Amino acid sequence: MRGFGNTPEGAHLVTIIPLHGEHLFGTVVNGVVQVSEIRAIAHQDWLDIPKHFSRAVCAWVMMPNHVLGILFLTIDPSVTRPANAGERLASLPQSALRGPQLHDIGAIVGSFKLAVTRRINALNPTPGITVW
């Protein structure tokens, strides 16, 4: 998942939906959203994104059955690929690389989903359930 074009810098609107559009984050009762414990988990993990991805600034709105987020990625020349990526990987053009790259939208959203899934599965008596 990327934002606009192949440029990682800038604002990216993301929609993250649980498997089958389930209302994981709450329900609406008489026009009022009743939030769930899972919403608190997802909220905290969303707020933690900048702790793991220094280039990310986050805003979000969480609905009962999805998260609408804005990820703004700043330009940070100090962010480099891990040393173990090797010289060949570092020399390839960005378009030639496959899979999520360090600090790109796919890596950030994937990390968020993984963190939320792990915490939900630790909370529930049925570990290993697919959330997204």
Backbone bond lengths (Angstrom), bond angles and torsions (degrees), N, CA, C in turn:
res aa  C-N    CA-C-N  psi(-1)  N-CA   C-N-CA  omega(-1)  CA-C   N-CA-C  phi
1 M - - - 1.434 - - 1.525 107.22 -
2 R 1.289 116.99 124.40 1.456 122.28 176.39 1.508 108.75 -126.69
3 G 1.292 115.56 165.02 1.454 120.78 176.92 1.505 109.72 -80.76
4 F 1.290 117.36 -126.98 1.453 122.72 -175.91 1.516 110.17 -89.76
5 G 1.339 117.07 118.66 1.456 121.68 180.00 1.515 111.35 66.41
6 N 1.334 115.92 -153.10 1.462 120.98 -179.15 1.518 112.39 -103.85
7 T 1.317 118.33 9.16 1.452 121.28 -179.23 1.515 109.18 -88.93
8 P 1.328 118.65 117.20 1.451 119.77 -176.87 1.537 113.94 -74.52
9 E 1.329 118.08 -21.68 1.454 119.95 -178.88 1.522 109.87 -76.01
10 G 1.330 116.13 146.46 1.452 121.38 177.37 1.517 112.09 114.82
11 A 1.320 115.37 -171.30 1.465 122.05 -177.23 1.522 110.33 -90.81
12 H 1.313 115.83 136.64 1.456 123.01 -179.52 1.524 108.60 -129.72
13 L 1.310 116.76 123.63 1.457 121.86 175.88 1.522 108.28 -90.18
14 V 1.317 117.02 126.03 1.457 121.10 178.85 1.526 109.42 -124.99
15 T 1.313 115.47 142.81 1.459 122.38 172.93 1.513 106.81 -118.39
16 I 1.315 116.23 125.34 1.457 121.61 -177.66 1.527 107.17 -119.97
17 I 1.326 115.62 118.82 1.461 121.41 -173.00 1.529 109.78 -118.07
18 P 1.331 117.53 130.22 1.469 119.61 174.90 1.525 111.28 -63.12
19 L 1.310 115.64 158.76 1.456 122.45 178.33 1.529 109.94 -51.91
20 H 1.312 116.55 131.03 1.463 124.33 179.24 1.531 112.93 62.33
21 G 1.317 118.11 17.97 1.463 121.24 178.37 1.521 113.71 64.00
22 E 1.321 116.12 26.62 1.466 120.25 -179.12 1.522 111.51 -58.88
23 H 1.312 115.89 149.77 1.469 122.40 178.24 1.530 109.04 -86.94
24 L 1.320 115.70 70.36 1.466 120.73 -178.09 1.518 112.99 -72.79
25 F 1.316 116.09 -29.32 1.454 119.69 -169.72 1.520 113.61 -94.11
26 G 1.313 117.54 -3.45 1.455 120.72 177.94 1.513 111.51 154.23
27 T 1.310 114.71 -178.78 1.462 121.66 177.41 1.527 107.51 -134.50
28 V 1.316 115.36 163.93 1.458 120.54 176.62 1.523 107.50 -108.00
29 V 1.335 116.19 120.80 1.452 122.49 179.74 1.522 107.78 -123.73
30 N 1.337 116.22 118.45 1.469 121.69 -178.57 1.526 111.92 51.80
31 G 1.338 116.27 40.40 1.453 121.28 176.58 1.519 115.17 80.21
32 V 1.316 117.19 4.82 1.463 121.13 -179.04 1.534 108.60 -118.11
33 V 1.321 116.49 131.97 1.460 120.66 178.56 1.526 109.71 -76.30
34 Q 1.315 115.16 125.01 1.457 122.04 174.17 1.527 106.39 -101.39
35 V 1.326 117.03 110.50 1.457 120.19 -174.28 1.526 110.80 -78.21
36 S 1.336 114.63 152.55 1.463 121.29 -179.14 1.524 110.36 -102.63
37 E 1.308 114.94 168.66 1.470 120.89 175.35 1.529 110.37 -64.15
38 I 1.330 115.97 -33.26 1.469 120.69 178.96 1.528 110.64 -64.76
39 R 1.331 117.65 -33.49 1.461 120.92 177.52 1.527 110.08 -60.86
40 A 1.318 116.75 -41.85 1.465 120.15 179.15 1.530 110.90 -61.92
41 I 1.325 116.40 -38.46 1.459 121.08 177.61 1.529 109.76 -63.05
42 A 1.337 115.54 -51.88 1.462 119.70 -178.66 1.525 111.49 -62.90
43 H 1.321 116.99 -38.60 1.468 121.10 178.35 1.525 110.56 -59.79
44 Q 1.323 117.01 -48.50 1.463 120.20 -179.17 1.524 111.56 -64.08
45 D 1.321 117.20 -41.83 1.466 119.57 179.72 1.524 111.29 -66.65
46 W 1.333 117.95 -33.57 1.472 120.28 176.44 1.529 109.65 -66.22
47 L 1.341 116.82 -43.80 1.466 120.27 179.14 1.529 111.83 -65.18
48 D 1.337 116.97 -25.33 1.466 121.24 -179.18 1.529 113.46 -81.11
49 I 1.333 118.73 -9.32 1.469 120.70 -177.66 1.530 111.99 -52.11
50 P 1.345 120.59 -48.38 1.478 119.36 -179.31 1.534 114.00 -62.69
51 K 1.320 117.66 -21.39 1.469 120.17 176.90 1.528 110.82 -68.79
52 H 1.338 116.64 -29.28 1.464 121.97 -177.27 1.525 112.54 -101.31
53 F 1.319 116.70 -24.06 1.465 122.73 -178.21 1.524 106.93 -129.01
54 S 1.323 115.85 95.09 1.469 121.32 -171.81 1.524 113.74 -61.62
55 R 1.309 118.08 -21.32 1.464 121.01 -178.52 1.522 112.57 -85.13
56 A 1.331 118.83 -7.83 1.461 121.98 -171.66 1.526 112.14 -95.22
57 V 1.328 114.53 136.38 1.454 123.62 168.83 1.521 104.53 -121.95
58 C 1.334 117.42 133.22 1.459 120.18 -169.76 1.522 113.12 -122.72
59 A 1.313 115.11 145.06 1.455 123.87 167.89 1.520 105.92 -137.05
60 W 1.324 117.76 156.47 1.445 118.58 -176.67 1.515 111.48 -161.80
61 V 1.314 114.04 161.53 1.456 123.51 169.27 1.519 105.05 -135.05
62 M 1.311 116.99 127.42 1.451 119.90 -179.57 1.526 108.75 -108.46
63 M 1.320 115.06 120.86 1.456 122.52 176.63 1.529 107.37 -97.85
64 P 1.323 119.30 168.70 1.467 119.27 -179.51 1.528 114.11 -57.64
65 N 1.354 117.42 -30.68 1.464 118.91 -175.59 1.526 114.30 -122.50
66 H 1.317 118.81 13.50 1.464 120.30 174.87 1.523 111.34 -169.10
67 V 1.310 113.86 164.23 1.460 122.11 176.25 1.524 107.31 -114.49
68 L 1.314 116.66 128.50 1.462 121.73 170.28 1.519 105.92 -106.44
69 G 1.310 116.02 119.88 1.453 119.14 -177.52 1.505 112.01 -127.47
70 I 1.304 115.42 150.90 1.453 121.66 170.29 1.516 105.94 -116.12
71 L 1.323 115.13 120.89 1.457 121.42 175.63 1.516 106.84 -109.28
72 F 1.304 116.78 118.34 1.455 121.17 176.55 1.511 107.22 -104.56
73 L 1.340 115.98 117.76 1.458 120.89 -179.79 1.515 109.25 -100.84
74 T 1.309 115.25 124.84 1.458 121.15 179.73 1.521 110.07 -91.83
75 I 1.306 115.86 162.68 1.460 120.93 175.19 1.520 107.19 -83.84
76 D 1.319 115.77 124.75 1.458 121.06 -179.36 1.519 108.49 -136.87
77 P 1.325 118.06 97.91 1.467 119.74 -176.97 1.519 114.21 -64.75
78 S 1.317 118.53 -14.12 1.465 119.93 -179.78 1.525 111.98 -78.83
79 V 1.344 117.88 -12.75 1.458 120.83 179.50 1.527 108.65 -82.22
80 T 1.310 115.98 121.73 1.466 121.01 179.88 1.516 109.11 -128.80
81 R 1.314 115.67 169.19 1.459 120.13 176.34 1.531 109.13 -71.06
82 P 1.330 116.86 153.38 1.464 119.34 177.28 1.526 111.42 -59.25
83 A 1.320 116.69 147.56 1.458 121.51 -178.55 1.520 111.68 -58.60
84 N 1.317 118.15 -33.35 1.462 120.56 -177.24 1.528 112.49 -76.07
85 A 1.334 118.66 0.36 1.464 120.62 177.91 1.520 111.13 -71.23
86 G 1.303 117.06 -21.50 1.460 121.23 177.12 1.515 113.46 84.63
87 E 1.337 114.58 156.25 1.468 119.90 -177.78 1.519 111.78 -65.60
88 R 1.325 118.01 -36.87 1.468 119.92 -178.25 1.518 111.19 -62.36
89 L 1.327 117.48 -45.54 1.455 121.57 179.51 1.523 110.58 -61.75
90 A 1.320 117.15 -44.03 1.462 120.91 -178.96 1.523 112.11 -65.54
91 S 1.338 117.50 -26.49 1.457 120.02 -177.75 1.531 113.32 -86.24
92 L 1.333 117.35 -11.98 1.460 119.93 -179.84 1.532 110.84 -72.82
93 P 1.341 116.79 147.39 1.462 118.08 174.37 1.523 109.66 -66.14
94 Q 1.327 117.15 150.45 1.463 122.20 -177.72 1.529 111.62 -53.42
95 S 1.326 117.29 -37.36 1.467 120.66 -177.23 1.529 112.43 -67.67
96 A 1.323 117.90 -19.83 1.461 120.91 -178.13 1.529 112.38 -84.87
97 L 1.320 117.43 -14.43 1.454 121.01 -176.95 1.525 110.41 -81.84
98 R 1.294 117.14 141.93 1.465 122.76 -179.49 1.524 109.44 -110.91
99 G 1.314 116.79 152.86 1.456 122.06 177.29 1.509 111.50 79.57
100 P 1.331 116.70 174.84 1.462 119.47 -178.19 1.520 111.76 -64.65
101 Q 1.297 115.84 137.43 1.454 121.90 178.81 1.525 108.84 -99.76
102 L 1.311 115.35 160.93 1.448 121.17 178.86 1.522 109.78 -53.37
103 H 1.293 117.06 122.71 1.471 124.05 175.76 1.526 114.31 67.44
104 D 1.328 119.88 21.64 1.461 118.04 174.42 1.526 109.05 -95.18
105 I 1.315 116.44 172.38 1.452 121.46 -174.78 1.530 111.47 -59.39
106 G 1.324 117.53 -43.12 1.462 120.41 179.72 1.516 112.50 -60.13
107 A 1.319 117.11 -41.53 1.465 121.11 179.32 1.528 110.81 -66.67
108 I 1.322 116.61 -40.58 1.463 120.66 -178.72 1.526 110.63 -67.04
109 V 1.334 116.82 -49.60 1.469 120.51 -179.59 1.528 110.29 -64.79
110 G 1.330 117.23 -41.30 1.459 120.31 178.30 1.515 112.13 -61.61
111 S 1.313 116.57 -40.56 1.459 121.32 178.52 1.530 110.65 -64.70
112 F 1.330 116.54 -43.34 1.464 121.71 177.54 1.532 110.24 -59.46
113 K 1.321 116.49 -49.15 1.464 120.75 -178.01 1.533 111.12 -61.98
114 L 1.325 116.76 -41.69 1.461 121.07 179.54 1.527 110.95 -63.79
115 A 1.339 116.70 -44.91 1.464 120.31 -179.39 1.528 110.90 -62.73
116 V 1.328 116.82 -45.19 1.462 120.36 179.56 1.524 110.56 -64.11
117 T 1.328 116.93 -44.07 1.464 120.72 -179.75 1.521 111.05 -60.22
118 R 1.308 117.17 -45.67 1.477 120.29 -179.65 1.522 111.10 -60.53
119 R 1.328 116.63 -43.10 1.467 120.04 -178.10 1.526 111.58 -70.85
120 I 1.333 117.76 -37.56 1.463 120.64 177.28 1.530 109.66 -65.30
121 N 1.325 116.90 -44.42 1.463 120.24 -179.39 1.529 112.03 -67.30
122 A 1.324 117.39 -30.13 1.462 119.91 175.76 1.533 110.46 -71.37
123 L 1.320 116.71 -30.70 1.458 122.81 -179.72 1.528 111.95 -75.16
124 N 1.321 116.44 -37.49 1.461 122.35 -175.13 1.521 111.67 -88.48
125 P 1.330 116.74 154.47 1.467 119.52 177.45 1.531 112.91 -78.71
126 T 1.332 117.71 4.64 1.470 121.65 179.93 1.522 109.66 -121.36
127 P 1.344 117.93 74.55 1.457 119.90 -178.52 1.514 111.77 -63.63
128 G 1.310 116.04 151.52 1.454 121.31 177.82 1.513 114.61 91.83
129 I 1.310 117.40 2.27 1.472 121.20 -179.82 1.543 108.65 -68.24
130 T 1.327 117.12 139.45 1.451 121.88 175.24 1.526 108.60 -78.35
131 V 1.308 117.05 128.60 1.462 121.90 -177.90 1.525 111.24 -100.04
132 W 1.330 117.58 -36.39 1.475 121.00 -173.18 1.505 111.22 -109.49
